[in-house]
Amino acid sequence: MYRGAAKERPATAEELFHKLFSNVSRLFDLIGVNPLDPDFGPNRRMICTWIAFLVAVANVTFFLWKQRSDMVEFLMVVPYVSFVIQALHMMIKAMVNYSNYRLLYAKLKQILDMLNENSTSRKLMAESLQTGTVLQGLLAVLYTVSVIFILAVPFFIWCISGDKIFLIMYRLPAIDENTTLGFLETMTMHVAILLASFCGFVGIDCFFLALIIPIIAFVDGIENEIHELNQLLDLEEASPIQSKLNRIVQLHQLLIEYELMLEDIYNFVMLVKVGTIVIGIISAILTIFTNQDKMAFVFAILLLVQLTQYCMLGTVISSKNNQLTEHLYDIKWYLLPAGQAKHLVLMLERAQNAPTLTVGKFATFNMQFYDRIMRKIYSFVMLLATFLESA
């Protein structure tokens, strides 16, 4: 008798956690810059990536100098500068401070392993981690569509009309792109740069997402631990209560330590990231207004998605810290012995002053910051647009 296809077993929290980081590792491996690899060191792919990067830097520097006297043309180059600076900063960080990223991963794994001991917490965490893998997929789709668009449009125009145009400005010296051979050589260079950029930027964004999403899962898991503690308090069984409370204290301590590490490592990274994104968005929007450059539309979308993504993930830390504080307040403290109640008081003190992600320690990275930044961008765009019209 036909029984139909067997249902696929849902992925466990541990499998989904591994998937979050394995997705990132595969992308970083392709460009030879994988700080999560225990054997990370100089390799051929890293050399190829640096060559592609230096070609991009040389082009950007040349066009900035060439267009310095024409404000409109100069603004067209600035979004390229934004991405080049982001790439340079993150590559240097990955090569010099790779141990920091491994420490973050190790701390996350330690918390996950503790919560994984509880079957109920395991199921709750799997739901949040599944969302993280879906978001990583959406980011990959966005960048994939952008790369295909940039490469396909010139090729199709060449095949249909014979015209040789490019959407991005990168060129090779001593190559005449108006000839068929020169066109194909330039397109080959574009493919190399864009593939390296794809792996790098998707990897960077997905890695940051992989560092934040587990916090959601961990808070859900700790909430379950608190619920179980309250059930034990109602039963008035002293030994399990002490064990469960100690476990919650340890989990909370590990989570606070992780958030402190994340803030220490990423606060300057976020300052560079936000600064380059804002400058890139302003210049891209102005370029759209002045000459409707196609790449300006692509840059504006990608940079806006970056800013939105990072601010939303920054908000996750703040909101989950607040949620965890509320869960701690829900503990039936009046049923705890005096000695155990002190642990709860200490946890509440730390929870109320929990670390958050900041932009160079100047501002908290959240949606309120996003709103302020978007207002500033609008003001600068209007000011510069008025200036360009009157010039």
N, C-alpha and C positions, 0 to 999 in steps of 0.2 A: 504493500500500500504506500502511495506517495505521501510523504510527511511534509514536503516543502523544505525550503532552505532553512538551515539552522540560524537562529539569531546570533548576530555577532556579539561577543562579550564586550561590554563597555570598558573603555580604557580606565585603568586605575589612576589614582592621584600621582603615584610614583612614575608611571609610564608617561603621563601627560607632562609632568615636570621635566622629565628627561627629554621629551619631544620639544618643549620650549627652547631648551638650550642646544639640542642637537641640530635644530633648524638653523640656529645662529652659527654654530660651529662649521656646518657644511658651507655656508656662504663665506665665512672668514677663511676657511681652508682653500677655497678657490682662488683667493688673492694672496695667499701665503702669509696672512697676518691674523693669526688666531691666538689671542691671549689665553684662551681656555685650554689650549693644548699643552699638556705637561712637557712635551718635547719641543715647544716653540723656540724657534731660532731662525737665523738667516737661511733662506732657501731660494730656489730659482723663481718660484711664482712671486715671491716678495720682490725680487729684482725686477721682474716684468711689470709688476704693479707700480713700482717706483718710477720706472721709465715712462709708463703711460701718464703718471701723475706729473712728472717733470715736463713732459710735452705740454700738458694742460697749463701748468704754471707759466711756462715760457710764452705760450700763446696769449694768456690773460695779461701778462706783464707787457707784452708787445702792443696789444690793442689798447690797453689803458694809456700807454705813452702816446700811441698814434692818435687817439681820439681825445686827448686831454684838452684841446681847444674847442671842441664841439660838445656842448653839454648833453644834447639829445643822444648822440652816438656814444658818449662816455657812459651815460646811464644804462645803455644796452649791455655794456660789459660788466657792470657792477654785480648782477645776480650770479654771473660765473665766479666772480671773486668770492661771493658768499659761500658757494659750495666748495671752492678750492680751500678756503680757510678752514671750514669745517672738517674737510678731509685731512688736511695737514695736521690739525690739532689732534684729531682722534688717532691718526696713525702714529704720531709721536707718543701719545699717551699709551697706546696699546703696546708699543715696542719698549718703552722705558718703564712703565708701571704695570706691566702685565700681572704681577703678583697680586695687585689690589683686586683685580677682577676675579681671580681665582679665590681670594678670601671671601668675596661677596657670595660667590657660588657655594663655597664650603659652608658658610653660615646658613644660607638658605636650605642647603641639604640637611644640615644638622636639625633645624627646626622641623623640616618635613618628616625626617625619620622619627622624631619624637611623636608628632601628631599621628603618624601612620600606624602607631601602636594601637590606636583606638579605631575600631572598625567604623563607628558612626562618623567620626571626624574625617576618616578617609573618604567616605562617600561625599560629604559636604565639600571637601577641598577639590574633588574631581570636577565638580560643576564649574567652579571658578576658573580652574586651570584649563578646562576645555574652552572657555571663552577666550583665554589668552592665545591659544593656538589658532582660533578662528581669526582673531585680530591680526595675528602675524600673516596669515594668508591674505587678508584684505590689503595689508601694506604691500606685500609682494605683488599683488595684482595691479595696484596703482602704479608702482614703479615699472612693472612689465609693460603696461599699456603706454606709458610715457616713452620708454625706450623704443618700442615697436613703432610708435608714431614718428619719432625723430628720425629713425632709420628708413622707414617704409616710404614716407612722403617723397624725399629726393629720388629714391630708386624708381618709384612709380612714374613720377614726372619725367624722368630720363627715358624710361621705357616707352611712354606714350608720346611725348612731344620731342624728345631728344635734348631738352634743356637740362643743363647741369647746374643745379642749385643745392644749397645745403641749409639745414635749419640751425645747426650750431656753427660757431665761428672758427673752430679749430682747423688749422691749416699746417701743411708740411712745407718747409723751406725748399726752394728750387724745384717745386712741383707745380706744373701747370694744370690746375684742376679743370680747365676748359677742354682738355683732351680726354679721350676715353680712358686711357691708362692712368692719367693723373686723377681723374674723377674716381676711379675704382681704388686707387691707392689711398686717396683721402677718405673715402668711405670705409676702407679697411681700418684706418686709424680711428675713425669715429666709433666703429664697432668695438675696438679694443678699449678705448677710453670709457665708453658707455657700459660695457660689460663689467669692467673694474668698478665703475661708479655704482652700478646696480648692486653688486655683491657688497660693496662697502657701505652704502647708505641704507640698504634694506637690512644688512647685518647690524649696523649701529642702532637703527630704530627698533628692530625686533629684539635686540639684546636689552635695551633699556626697558622695553615692555616686559621681557622675561624677568627682569629684576623687580618690577613693581607688582605684576599680577599675583605672584605668590603671597604678597601681603594680604590681599583680599581673602585668599584661601586660608591663610593662617588665622586671621581674625575670626573667620567662620568656624574654624576648628577649635579655637580657644573658647568661643561662645558655647560650643557644645560641651567642652570640659567644665565650664562654669555651670551649665544646666545640670550636669551630672553631679557636681559638688552640692548644689542646692537639694537635689534628691537625696544625697547621703545625709545632709544636715537634717532633713525631715525624719530620717530613720534613726538619727542620733547614734551612729556607729563611729566611735572615736578613731580607730586605727585607719580605716579607709579615708576618713575626712582629712587626716593629717597628710596622708600620702597624696591625695588628689590636690590639696592646697599647695603642697610643695611643688607638684608638677606644674600647676598653673603659674606659680611664682617663677619657676625656671623658664617656662615658655615665654612669659612676658619679658623677662630679663633678656633672653636671646633675641626677641623681636626688637626691643629697644636698642640693643647693641648693633643689630643689623642696620636699623634706620640711621644710627649715628655714623656707621661706616659709609653708608650710601651718601649721606649728606657731605661728609668730609671729602669723598672722592669726586662727587659730582657737582658741588656748588660752583666751582670755577668752570667746569665743562659747560654747565647751563648758562653761565654768563657769556661765554664765547658763542654758544649756540644761539641764544636769544639775540645777541647783538648782531650776528651775521644774518639771521633770519629777518630781523626788522629792517635792516638796511637793504637786503635783497628784495623784500616785499615792496618797500617804498619805490625803489628804482624800477622794479618790474611793472608796477601799476602805472608809473609815469611813462614808461616806454609804451605801454598799451595805449595810453591817451595820445601820445605824440605821433607814433608811426605804426601802431597795430602790429608790432613784431610778433610772429607766431610763437617763438620761444619764450617771449615774455609771459604769454598766457600759461605755458607749461610751468615756468619757474614760479609764477604767482600761486598756482594751485599747489605745487609740491611744497613750497615754503609755508603756505598757510596751513596745509595738512600737518607739517612738522610742528609748527607752533601750537596748533590745536591739540595734537596728540600729546606733546610734552606737558602742556598745562593741565590737560585732563588727567594724565597719570600723576602729576604732582598733587592734584586735588585728591586723588585716591588715598594718598598717604595721610593727609589731614583728616579726611572724612572717616577713614578706618580707625585712626587714633581716637577720634571722638566716639565712634561706635564702640570701640573696646573699652573706653572709660565708662560708658553707659552700662556695658555688660558687667564691669567690675562693681558698679554701684548696685547692680541687681543681686549681688551675692548677699545671702541672708546673714549678714555680719553679726546680728544679735544672737545667733545660735552658735557662734564660734567662741571657743575659750579665749580668754584675754591674750594669752601668748600667741595664738594663731591670728587673732584679729590685728595684731601689730603688722603682720606680713601684708594684710590687706591694705592697711593705712599707707604703708610704704609703696605698694603698687599703685595706689590712687595718686600719690604725690608724683610719682614718675610719669604716670599716664597723663596727668594734667599738664606736664611740661615735656611731653614727648617731642622728639626731633621731627622736623619737617624738611622737605627739600627746598632749598633757597637758590636764588640767582646771585651767586657770588656773595652770599650772606647779606645782600642789600634788600631783598624782597622775597616773600614766600611764594613759591611756585604753585599757583592754583588758578582757578577760573576768574577770581577777582583780579588777579594780576593780568590775566588774558584780556579782560575787559578794558583795563587801563591801557594796556599796550595797543589794543586795536583802536582806541580813541586817539592815542598819540600818533599812530600811523595815519589815521584819517586827517588829523590836523596838519601833519607834515606834508602829506600828499597835496592837500588843498593849497597850502602855502607855496610849495614848489611849483605846482601847476600854474598858479597865478603869476609867479615869477617868470616861468618859461613863456607864458603867453605875452607878457609885457616886454620880454627881452627882444 
